[in-house]
Amino acid sequence: MDYRLAPARPCPAAILDVIGAYRNLLDQGVPATQIILAGESAGATLLLSALLALKQAGTPLPGGGSVPDR
């Protein structure tokens, strides 16, 4: 997915974009357990940040998260 990039759109814009896309899937009726978030490089940090924010908000967490092995 495309998300807003720094420095034009500073943090937490990208995190909010990921959370918004995830919540949109939930709103469409996709079960959280059927969603996997994935990211590499800076996207991996974005993924982890989004997962932490979702957990803090009490939002059901996705079924998994994936970052590539290096």
N, CA, C and O atoms as a Maestro MAE file, in Angstrom:
{
 s_m_m2io_version
 :::
 2.0.0
}

f_m_ct {
 s_m_title
 :::
 protein
 m_atom[280] {
  # First column is atom index #
  i_m_mmod_type
  r_m_x_coord
  r_m_y_coord
  r_m_z_coord
  i_m_residue_number
  s_m_chain_name
  s_m_pdb_residue_name
  s_m_pdb_atom_name
  i_m_atomic_number
  :::
  1 25 0.835 -1.173 0.000 1 A "MET " " N  " 7
  2 3 0.000 0.000 0.000 1 A "MET " " CA " 6
  3 2 0.871 1.225 0.000 1 A "MET " " C  " 6
  4 15 2.013 1.178 0.457 1 A "MET " " O  " 8
  5 25 0.361 2.297 -0.495 2 A "ASP " " N  " 7
  6 3 1.066 3.571 -0.409 2 A "ASP " " CA " 6
  7 2 0.732 4.220 0.926 2 A "ASP " " C  " 6
  8 15 -0.409 4.174 1.386 2 A "ASP " " O  " 8
  9 25 1.722 4.812 1.530 3 A "TYR " " N  " 7
  10 3 1.510 5.563 2.768 3 A "TYR " " CA " 6
  11 2 2.321 6.843 2.689 3 A "TYR " " C  " 6
  12 15 3.284 6.948 1.929 3 A "TYR " " O  " 8
  13 25 1.910 7.811 3.490 4 A "ARG " " N  " 7
  14 3 2.563 9.112 3.456 4 A "ARG " " CA " 6
  15 2 3.992 8.999 3.984 4 A "ARG " " C  " 6
  16 15 4.252 8.345 4.994 4 A "ARG " " O  " 8
  17 25 4.912 9.656 3.271 5 A "LEU " " N  " 7
  18 3 6.336 9.555 3.572 5 A "LEU " " CA " 6
  19 2 6.884 10.830 4.205 5 A "LEU " " C  " 6
  20 15 6.479 11.941 3.863 5 A "LEU " " O  " 8
  21 25 7.817 10.638 5.138 6 A "ALA " " N  " 7
  22 3 8.576 11.757 5.686 6 A "ALA " " CA " 6
  23 2 9.596 12.181 4.628 6 A "ALA " " C  " 6
  24 15 9.961 11.345 3.801 6 A "ALA " " O  " 8
  25 25 10.060 13.379 4.603 7 A "PRO " " N  " 7
  26 3 9.804 14.452 5.556 7 A "PRO " " CA " 6
  27 2 8.560 15.274 5.237 7 A "PRO " " C  " 6
  28 15 8.138 16.099 6.047 7 A "PRO " " O  " 8
  29 25 7.968 15.054 4.062 8 A "ALA " " N  " 7
  30 3 6.783 15.848 3.712 8 A "ALA " " CA " 6
  31 2 5.635 15.575 4.682 8 A "ALA " " C  " 6
  32 15 4.879 16.486 5.019 8 A "ALA " " O  " 8
  33 25 5.505 14.361 5.120 9 A "ARG " " N  " 7
  34 3 4.462 13.955 6.071 9 A "ARG " " CA " 6
  35 2 5.128 13.244 7.246 9 A "ARG " " C  " 6
  36 15 5.321 12.029 7.199 9 A "ARG " " O  " 8
  37 25 5.479 13.978 8.290 10 A "PRO " " N  " 7
  38 3 6.224 13.379 9.403 10 A "PRO " " CA " 6
  39 2 5.391 12.373 10.198 10 A "PRO " " C  " 6
  40 15 4.164 12.327 10.114 10 A "PRO " " O  " 8
  41 25 6.114 11.581 10.965 11 A "CYS " " N  " 7
  42 3 5.503 10.606 11.863 11 A "CYS " " CA " 6
  43 2 4.503 11.319 12.765 11 A "CYS " " C  " 6
  44 15 4.800 12.401 13.270 11 A "CYS " " O  " 8
  45 25 3.360 10.753 12.973 12 A "PRO " " N  " 7
  46 3 2.912 9.373 12.763 12 A "PRO " " CA " 6
  47 2 2.060 9.163 11.523 12 A "PRO " " C  " 6
  48 15 1.254 8.233 11.500 12 A "PRO " " O  " 8
  49 25 2.201 9.981 10.497 13 A "ALA " " N  " 7
  50 3 1.328 9.883 9.321 13 A "ALA " " CA " 6
  51 2 1.316 8.480 8.718 13 A "ALA " " C  " 6
  52 15 0.245 7.941 8.443 13 A "ALA " " O  " 8
  53 25 2.485 7.882 8.510 14 A "ALA " " N  " 7
  54 3 2.547 6.558 7.893 14 A "ALA " " CA " 6
  55 2 1.884 5.497 8.780 14 A "ALA " " C  " 6
  56 15 1.184 4.615 8.283 14 A "ALA " " O  " 8
  57 25 2.107 5.589 10.079 15 A "ILE " " N  " 7
  58 3 1.493 4.641 11.009 15 A "ILE " " CA " 6
  59 2 -0.027 4.756 10.948 15 A "ILE " " C  " 6
  60 15 -0.734 3.749 10.923 15 A "ILE " " O  " 8
  61 25 -0.515 5.975 10.924 16 A "LEU " " N  " 7
  62 3 -1.963 6.191 10.839 16 A "LEU " " CA " 6
  63 2 -2.528 5.663 9.529 16 A "LEU " " C  " 6
  64 15 -3.664 5.190 9.494 16 A "LEU " " O  " 8
  65 25 -1.755 5.735 8.455 17 A "ASP " " N  " 7
  66 3 -2.214 5.196 7.168 17 A "ASP " " CA " 6
  67 2 -2.356 3.682 7.224 17 A "ASP " " C  " 6
  68 15 -3.336 3.129 6.722 17 A "ASP " " O  " 8
  69 25 -1.381 3.007 7.833 18 A "VAL " " N  " 7
  70 3 -1.444 1.550 7.958 18 A "VAL " " CA " 6
  71 2 -2.627 1.151 8.842 18 A "VAL " " C  " 6
  72 15 -3.387 0.244 8.503 18 A "VAL " " O  " 8
  73 25 -2.772 1.833 9.968 19 A "ILE " " N  " 7
  74 3 -3.887 1.539 10.869 19 A "ILE " " CA " 6
  75 2 -5.216 1.788 10.170 19 A "ILE " " C  " 6
  76 15 -6.154 1.006 10.322 19 A "ILE " " O  " 8
  77 25 -5.302 2.869 9.407 20 A "GLY " " N  " 7
  78 3 -6.531 3.173 8.672 20 A "GLY " " CA " 6
  79 2 -6.877 2.092 7.663 20 A "GLY " " C  " 6
  80 15 -8.040 1.709 7.538 20 A "GLY " " O  " 8
  81 25 -5.881 1.599 6.942 21 A "ALA " " N  " 7
  82 3 -6.127 0.540 5.960 21 A "ALA " " CA " 6
  83 2 -6.561 -0.749 6.658 21 A "ALA " " C  " 6
  84 15 -7.455 -1.449 6.180 21 A "ALA " " O  " 8
  85 25 -5.931 -1.055 7.778 22 A "TYR " " N  " 7
  86 3 -6.279 -2.251 8.540 22 A "TYR " " CA " 6
  87 2 -7.710 -2.152 9.072 22 A "TYR " " C  " 6
  88 15 -8.488 -3.099 8.949 22 A "TYR " " O  " 8
  89 25 -8.051 -1.021 9.656 23 A "ARG " " N  " 7
  90 3 -9.407 -0.840 10.183 23 A "ARG " " CA " 6
  91 2 -10.441 -0.865 9.068 23 A "ARG " " C  " 6
  92 15 -11.570 -1.307 9.277 23 A "ARG " " O  " 8
  93 25 -10.061 -0.392 7.886 24 A "ASN " " N  " 7
  94 3 -10.969 -0.449 6.742 24 A "ASN " " CA " 6
  95 2 -11.298 -1.890 6.393 24 A "ASN " " C  " 6
  96 15 -12.446 -2.210 6.087 24 A "ASN " " O  " 8
  97 25 -10.298 -2.761 6.435 25 A "LEU " " N  " 7
  98 3 -10.553 -4.186 6.192 25 A "LEU " " CA " 6
  99 2 -11.496 -4.753 7.254 25 A "LEU " " C  " 6
  100 15 -12.424 -5.496 6.934 25 A "LEU " " O  " 8
  101 25 -11.253 -4.398 8.518 26 A "LEU " " N  " 7
  102 3 -12.130 -4.862 9.592 26 A "LEU " " CA " 6
  103 2 -13.557 -4.363 9.377 26 A "LEU " " C  " 6
  104 15 -14.515 -5.113 9.562 26 A "LEU " " O  " 8
  105 25 -13.693 -3.101 8.989 27 A "ASP " " N  " 7
  106 3 -15.016 -2.515 8.749 27 A "ASP " " CA " 6
  107 2 -15.752 -3.196 7.594 27 A "ASP " " C  " 6
  108 15 -16.982 -3.211 7.559 27 A "ASP " " O  " 8
  109 25 -14.995 -3.758 6.653 28 A "GLN " " N  " 7
  110 3 -15.598 -4.471 5.526 28 A "GLN " " CA " 6
  111 2 -15.976 -5.901 5.894 28 A "GLN " " C  " 6
  112 15 -16.514 -6.640 5.070 28 A "GLN " " O  " 8
  113 25 -15.692 -6.287 7.139 29 A "GLY " " N  " 7
  114 3 -16.072 -7.610 7.592 29 A "GLY " " CA " 6
  115 2 -14.990 -8.668 7.493 29 A "GLY " " C  " 6
  116 15 -15.241 -9.842 7.764 29 A "GLY " " O  " 8
  117 25 -13.792 -8.263 7.109 30 A "VAL " " N  " 7
  118 3 -12.686 -9.231 7.055 30 A "VAL " " CA " 6
  119 2 -12.266 -9.535 8.492 30 A "VAL " " C  " 6
  120 15 -11.946 -8.613 9.243 30 A "VAL " " O  " 8
  121 25 -12.261 -10.806 8.889 31 A "PRO " " N  " 7
  122 3 -11.858 -11.143 10.258 31 A "PRO " " CA " 6
  123 2 -10.375 -10.820 10.485 31 A "PRO " " C  " 6
  124 15 -9.537 -11.053 9.614 31 A "PRO " " O  " 8
  125 25 -10.077 -10.288 11.651 32 A "ALA " " N  " 7
  126 3 -8.689 -9.943 11.982 32 A "ALA " " CA " 6
  127 2 -7.774 -11.145 11.807 32 A "ALA " " C  " 6
  128 15 -6.631 -11.004 11.370 32 A "ALA " " O  " 8
  129 25 -8.274 -12.322 12.146 33 A "THR " " N  " 7
  130 3 -7.455 -13.532 12.052 33 A "THR " " CA " 6
  131 2 -7.079 -13.886 10.614 33 A "THR " " C  " 6
  132 15 -6.176 -14.693 10.391 33 A "THR " " O  " 8
  133 25 -7.764 -13.288 9.636 34 A "GLN " " N  " 7
  134 3 -7.484 -13.560 8.226 34 A "GLN " " CA " 6
  135 2 -6.587 -12.509 7.590 34 A "GLN " " C  " 6
  136 15 -6.356 -12.543 6.381 34 A "GLN " " O  " 8
  137 25 -6.075 -11.574 8.392 35 A "ILE " " N  " 7
  138 3 -5.237 -10.491 7.882 35 A "ILE " " CA " 6
  139 2 -3.806 -10.705 8.368 35 A "ILE " " C  " 6
  140 15 -3.572 -11.005 9.538 35 A "ILE " " O  " 8
  141 25 -2.859 -10.546 7.453 36 A "ILE " " N  " 7
  142 3 -1.437 -10.591 7.793 36 A "ILE " " CA " 6
  143 2 -0.815 -9.290 7.312 36 A "ILE " " C  " 6
  144 15 -0.957 -8.917 6.147 36 A "ILE " " O  " 8
  145 25 -0.132 -8.611 8.206 37 A "LEU " " N  " 7
  146 3 0.606 -7.398 7.847 37 A "LEU " " CA " 6
  147 2 2.051 -7.789 7.568 37 A "LEU " " C  " 6
  148 15 2.617 -8.616 8.282 37 A "LEU " " O  " 8
  149 25 2.652 -7.204 6.539 38 A "ALA " " N  " 7
  150 3 4.028 -7.531 6.180 38 A "ALA " " CA " 6
  151 2 4.770 -6.261 5.816 38 A "ALA " " C  " 6
  152 15 4.180 -5.299 5.325 38 A "ALA " " O  " 8
  153 25 6.066 -6.270 6.062 39 A "GLY " " N  " 7
  154 3 6.884 -5.130 5.704 39 A "GLY " " CA " 6
  155 2 8.351 -5.495 5.725 39 A "GLY " " C  " 6
  156 15 8.758 -6.433 6.410 39 A "GLY " " O  " 8
  157 25 9.141 -4.753 4.976 40 A "GLU " " N  " 7
  158 3 10.581 -4.964 4.989 40 A "GLU " " CA " 6
  159 2 11.278 -3.616 5.097 40 A "GLU " " C  " 6
  160 15 10.732 -2.587 4.698 40 A "GLU " " O  " 8
  161 25 12.458 -3.634 5.627 41 A "SER " " N  " 7
  162 3 13.249 -2.428 5.830 41 A "SER " " CA " 6
  163 2 12.463 -1.450 6.701 41 A "SER " " C  " 6
  164 15 12.034 -1.815 7.796 41 A "SER " " O  " 8
  165 25 12.269 -0.233 6.246 42 A "ALA " " N  " 7
  166 3 11.508 0.738 7.040 42 A "ALA " " CA " 6
  167 2 10.070 0.265 7.233 42 A "ALA " " C  " 6
  168 15 9.435 0.607 8.231 42 A "ALA " " O  " 8
  169 25 9.557 -0.509 6.299 43 A "GLY " " N  " 7
  170 3 8.210 -1.048 6.420 43 A "GLY " " CA " 6
  171 2 8.065 -2.003 7.594 43 A "GLY " " C  " 6
  172 15 6.980 -2.127 8.161 43 A "GLY " " O  " 8
  173 25 9.153 -2.684 7.966 44 A "ALA " " N  " 7
  174 3 9.112 -3.573 9.124 44 A "ALA " " CA " 6
  175 2 8.932 -2.775 10.408 44 A "ALA " " C  " 6
  176 15 8.177 -3.177 11.293 44 A "ALA " " O  " 8
  177 25 9.616 -1.659 10.511 45 A "THR " " N  " 7
  178 3 9.447 -0.788 11.674 45 A "THR " " CA " 6
  179 2 8.045 -0.201 11.689 45 A "THR " " C  " 6
  180 15 7.424 -0.084 12.745 45 A "THR " " O  " 8
  181 25 7.558 0.163 10.530 46 A "LEU " " N  " 7
  182 3 6.199 0.676 10.407 46 A "LEU " " CA " 6
  183 2 5.191 -0.384 10.851 46 A "LEU " " C  " 6
  184 15 4.240 -0.074 11.568 46 A "LEU " " O  " 8
  185 25 5.394 -1.624 10.430 47 A "LEU " " N  " 7
  186 3 4.537 -2.731 10.822 47 A "LEU " " CA " 6
  187 2 4.511 -2.890 12.341 47 A "LEU " " C  " 6
  188 15 3.438 -2.988 12.937 47 A "LEU " " O  " 8
  189 25 5.678 -2.916 12.963 48 A "LEU " " N  " 7
  190 3 5.743 -3.086 14.416 48 A "LEU " " CA " 6
  191 2 5.103 -1.918 15.147 48 A "LEU " " C  " 6
  192 15 4.418 -2.110 16.151 48 A "LEU " " O  " 8
  193 25 5.323 -0.717 14.650 49 A "SER " " N  " 7
  194 3 4.713 0.469 15.266 49 A "SER " " CA " 6
  195 2 3.194 0.412 15.169 49 A "SER " " C  " 6
  196 15 2.496 0.756 16.122 49 A "SER " " O  " 8
  197 25 2.686 -0.018 14.028 50 A "ALA " " N  " 7
  198 3 1.233 -0.131 13.847 50 A "ALA " " CA " 6
  199 2 0.661 -1.199 14.772 50 A "ALA " " C  " 6
  200 15 -0.401 -1.000 15.362 50 A "ALA " " O  " 8
  201 25 1.352 -2.332 14.906 51 A "LEU " " N  " 7
  202 3 0.875 -3.384 15.801 51 A "LEU " " CA " 6
  203 2 0.809 -2.902 17.246 51 A "LEU " " C  " 6
  204 15 -0.155 -3.192 17.955 51 A "LEU " " O  " 8
  205 25 1.823 -2.174 17.682 52 A "LEU " " N  " 7
  206 3 1.809 -1.634 19.039 52 A "LEU " " CA " 6
  207 2 0.654 -0.659 19.237 52 A "LEU " " C  " 6
  208 15 -0.024 -0.694 20.264 52 A "LEU " " O  " 8
  209 25 0.432 0.208 18.254 53 A "ALA " " N  " 7
  210 3 -0.657 1.179 18.356 53 A "ALA " " CA " 6
  211 2 -2.014 0.480 18.380 53 A "ALA " " C  " 6
  212 15 -2.903 0.873 19.135 53 A "ALA " " O  " 8
  213 25 -2.175 -0.554 17.555 54 A "LEU " " N  " 7
  214 3 -3.426 -1.309 17.541 54 A "LEU " " CA " 6
  215 2 -3.662 -1.983 18.888 54 A "LEU " " C  " 6
  216 15 -4.777 -1.962 19.409 54 A "LEU " " O  " 8
  217 25 -2.614 -2.581 19.449 55 A "LYS " " N  " 7
  218 3 -2.748 -3.242 20.749 55 A "LYS " " CA " 6
  219 2 -3.127 -2.240 21.833 55 A "LYS " " C  " 6
  220 15 -4.011 -2.507 22.647 55 A "LYS " " O  " 8
  221 25 -2.460 -1.088 21.847 56 A "GLN " " N  " 7
  222 3 -2.755 -0.064 22.852 56 A "GLN " " CA " 6
  223 2 -4.182 0.442 22.734 56 A "GLN " " C  " 6
  224 15 -4.801 0.802 23.735 56 A "GLN " " O  " 8
  225 25 -4.708 0.470 21.511 57 A "ALA " " N  " 7
  226 3 -6.069 0.953 21.286 57 A "ALA " " CA " 6
  227 2 -7.126 -0.121 21.577 57 A "ALA " " C  " 6
  228 15 -8.323 0.165 21.570 57 A "ALA " " O  " 8
  229 25 -6.679 -1.347 21.830 58 A "GLY " " N  " 7
  230 3 -7.623 -2.423 22.086 58 A "GLY " " CA " 6
  231 2 -8.271 -2.981 20.833 58 A "GLY " " C  " 6
  232 15 -9.284 -3.676 20.912 58 A "GLY " " O  " 8
  233 25 -7.698 -2.682 19.681 59 A "THR " " N  " 7
  234 3 -8.199 -3.178 18.404 59 A "THR " " CA " 6
  235 2 -7.782 -4.641 18.238 59 A "THR " " C  " 6
  236 15 -6.650 -4.990 18.573 59 A "THR " " O  " 8
  237 25 -8.661 -5.499 17.734 60 A "PRO " " N  " 7
  238 3 -8.252 -6.884 17.495 60 A "PRO " " CA " 6
  239 2 -7.012 -6.924 16.596 60 A "PRO " " C  " 6
  240 15 -6.950 -6.251 15.566 60 A "PRO " " O  " 8
  241 25 -6.040 -7.719 17.006 61 A "LEU " " N  " 7
  242 3 -4.792 -7.789 16.245 61 A "LEU " " CA " 6
  243 2 -4.928 -8.724 15.058 61 A "LEU " " C  " 6
  244 15 -5.730 -9.657 15.083 61 A "LEU " " O  " 8
  245 25 -4.131 -8.469 14.002 62 A "PRO " " N  " 7
  246 3 -4.193 -9.340 12.832 62 A "PRO " " CA " 6
  247 2 -3.710 -10.742 13.163 62 A "PRO " " C  " 6
  248 15 -3.081 -10.978 14.194 62 A "PRO " " O  " 8
  249 25 -4.019 -11.657 12.270 63 A "GLY " " N  " 7
  250 3 -3.625 -13.044 12.454 63 A "GLY " " CA " 6
  251 2 -2.127 -13.248 12.440 63 A "GLY " " C  " 6
  252 15 -1.635 -14.247 12.964 63 A "GLY " " O  " 8
  253 25 -1.396 -12.325 11.851 64 A "GLY " " N  " 7
  254 3 0.053 -12.455 11.806 64 A "GLY " " CA " 6
  255 2 0.719 -11.216 11.268 64 A "GLY " " C  " 6
  256 15 0.081 -10.292 10.763 64 A "GLY " " O  " 8
  257 25 2.029 -11.235 11.398 65 A "GLY " " N  " 7
  258 3 2.871 -10.179 10.862 65 A "GLY " " CA " 6
  259 2 4.123 -10.837 10.306 65 A "GLY " " C  " 6
  260 15 4.587 -11.843 10.844 65 A "GLY " " O  " 8
  261 25 4.665 -10.291 9.253 66 A "SER " " N  " 7
  262 3 5.811 -10.921 8.620 66 A "SER " " CA " 6
  263 2 6.836 -9.885 8.193 66 A "SER " " C  " 6
  264 15 6.503 -8.854 7.608 66 A "SER " " O  " 8
  265 25 8.082 -10.183 8.498 67 A "VAL " " N  " 7
  266 3 9.219 -9.395 8.001 67 A "VAL " " CA " 6
  267 2 10.207 -10.389 7.412 67 A "VAL " " C  " 6
  268 15 10.352 -11.491 7.942 67 A "VAL " " O  " 8
  269 25 10.894 -10.029 6.325 68 A "PRO " " N  " 7
  270 3 11.782 -10.987 5.672 68 A "PRO " " CA " 6
  271 2 13.020 -11.278 6.521 68 A "PRO " " C  " 6
  272 15 13.489 -10.430 7.279 68 A "PRO " " O  " 8
  273 25 13.539 -12.512 6.371 69 A "ASP " " N  " 7
  274 3 14.813 -12.858 7.006 69 A "ASP " " CA " 6
  275 2 15.938 -12.244 6.200 69 A "ASP " " C  " 6
  276 15 15.895 -12.201 4.970 69 A "ASP " " O  " 8
  277 25 16.925 -11.779 6.900 70 A "ARG " " N  " 7
  278 3 18.098 -11.212 6.215 70 A "ARG " " CA " 6
  279 2 19.331 -11.906 6.676 70 A "ARG " " C  " 6
  280 15 20.429 -11.581 6.223 70 A "ARG " " O  " 8
  :::
 }
 m_bond[279] {
  # First column is bond index #
  i_m_from
  i_m_to
  i_m_order
  :::
  1 1 2 1
  2 2 3 1
  3 3 4 2
  4 3 5 1
  5 5 6 1
  6 6 7 1
  7 7 8 2
  8 7 9 1
  9 9 10 1
  10 10 11 1
  11 11 12 2
  12 11 13 1
  13 13 14 1
  14 14 15 1
  15 15 16 2
  16 15 17 1
  17 17 18 1
  18 18 19 1
  19 19 20 2
  20 19 21 1
  21 21 22 1
  22 22 23 1
  23 23 24 2
  24 23 25 1
  25 25 26 1
  26 26 27 1
  27 27 28 2
  28 27 29 1
  29 29 30 1
  30 30 31 1
  31 31 32 2
  32 31 33 1
  33 33 34 1
  34 34 35 1
  35 35 36 2
  36 35 37 1
  37 37 38 1
  38 38 39 1
  39 39 40 2
  40 39 41 1
  41 41 42 1
  42 42 43 1
  43 43 44 2
  44 43 45 1
  45 45 46 1
  46 46 47 1
  47 47 48 2
  48 47 49 1
  49 49 50 1
  50 50 51 1
  51 51 52 2
  52 51 53 1
  53 53 54 1
  54 54 55 1
  55 55 56 2
  56 55 57 1
  57 57 58 1
  58 58 59 1
  59 59 60 2
  60 59 61 1
  61 61 62 1
  62 62 63 1
  63 63 64 2
  64 63 65 1
  65 65 66 1
  66 66 67 1
  67 67 68 2
  68 67 69 1
  69 69 70 1
  70 70 71 1
  71 71 72 2
  72 71 73 1
  73 73 74 1
  74 74 75 1
  75 75 76 2
  76 75 77 1
  77 77 78 1
  78 78 79 1
  79 79 80 2
  80 79 81 1
  81 81 82 1
  82 82 83 1
  83 83 84 2
  84 83 85 1
  85 85 86 1
  86 86 87 1
  87 87 88 2
  88 87 89 1
  89 89 90 1
  90 90 91 1
  91 91 92 2
  92 91 93 1
  93 93 94 1
  94 94 95 1
  95 95 96 2
  96 95 97 1
  97 97 98 1
  98 98 99 1
  99 99 100 2
  100 99 101 1
  101 101 102 1
  102 102 103 1
  103 103 104 2
  104 103 105 1
  105 105 106 1
  106 106 107 1
  107 107 108 2
  108 107 109 1
  109 109 110 1
  110 110 111 1
  111 111 112 2
  112 111 113 1
  113 113 114 1
  114 114 115 1
  115 115 116 2
  116 115 117 1
  117 117 118 1
  118 118 119 1
  119 119 120 2
  120 119 121 1
  121 121 122 1
  122 122 123 1
  123 123 124 2
  124 123 125 1
  125 125 126 1
  126 126 127 1
  127 127 128 2
  128 127 129 1
  129 129 130 1
  130 130 131 1
  131 131 132 2
  132 131 133 1
  133 133 134 1
  134 134 135 1
  135 135 136 2
  136 135 137 1
  137 137 138 1
  138 138 139 1
  139 139 140 2
  140 139 141 1
  141 141 142 1
  142 142 143 1
  143 143 144 2
  144 143 145 1
  145 145 146 1
  146 146 147 1
  147 147 148 2
  148 147 149 1
  149 149 150 1
  150 150 151 1
  151 151 152 2
  152 151 153 1
  153 153 154 1
  154 154 155 1
  155 155 156 2
  156 155 157 1
  157 157 158 1
  158 158 159 1
  159 159 160 2
  160 159 161 1
  161 161 162 1
  162 162 163 1
  163 163 164 2
  164 163 165 1
  165 165 166 1
  166 166 167 1
  167 167 168 2
  168 167 169 1
  169 169 170 1
  170 170 171 1
  171 171 172 2
  172 171 173 1
  173 173 174 1
  174 174 175 1
  175 175 176 2
  176 175 177 1
  177 177 178 1
  178 178 179 1
  179 179 180 2
  180 179 181 1
  181 181 182 1
  182 182 183 1
  183 183 184 2
  184 183 185 1
  185 185 186 1
  186 186 187 1
  187 187 188 2
  188 187 189 1
  189 189 190 1
  190 190 191 1
  191 191 192 2
  192 191 193 1
  193 193 194 1
  194 194 195 1
  195 195 196 2
  196 195 197 1
  197 197 198 1
  198 198 199 1
  199 199 200 2
  200 199 201 1
  201 201 202 1
  202 202 203 1
  203 203 204 2
  204 203 205 1
  205 205 206 1
  206 206 207 1
  207 207 208 2
  208 207 209 1
  209 209 210 1
  210 210 211 1
  211 211 212 2
  212 211 213 1
  213 213 214 1
  214 214 215 1
  215 215 216 2
  216 215 217 1
  217 217 218 1
  218 218 219 1
  219 219 220 2
  220 219 221 1
  221 221 222 1
  222 222 223 1
  223 223 224 2
  224 223 225 1
  225 225 226 1
  226 226 227 1
  227 227 228 2
  228 227 229 1
  229 229 230 1
  230 230 231 1
  231 231 232 2
  232 231 233 1
  233 233 234 1
  234 234 235 1
  235 235 236 2
  236 235 237 1
  237 237 238 1
  238 238 239 1
  239 239 240 2
  240 239 241 1
  241 241 242 1
  242 242 243 1
  243 243 244 2
  244 243 245 1
  245 245 246 1
  246 246 247 1
  247 247 248 2
  248 247 249 1
  249 249 250 1
  250 250 251 1
  251 251 252 2
  252 251 253 1
  253 253 254 1
  254 254 255 1
  255 255 256 2
  256 255 257 1
  257 257 258 1
  258 258 259 1
  259 259 260 2
  260 259 261 1
  261 261 262 1
  262 262 263 1
  263 263 264 2
  264 263 265 1
  265 265 266 1
  266 266 267 1
  267 267 268 2
  268 267 269 1
  269 269 270 1
  270 270 271 1
  271 271 272 2
  272 271 273 1
  273 273 274 1
  274 274 275 1
  275 275 276 2
  276 275 277 1
  277 277 278 1
  278 278 279 1
  279 279 280 2
  :::
 }
}
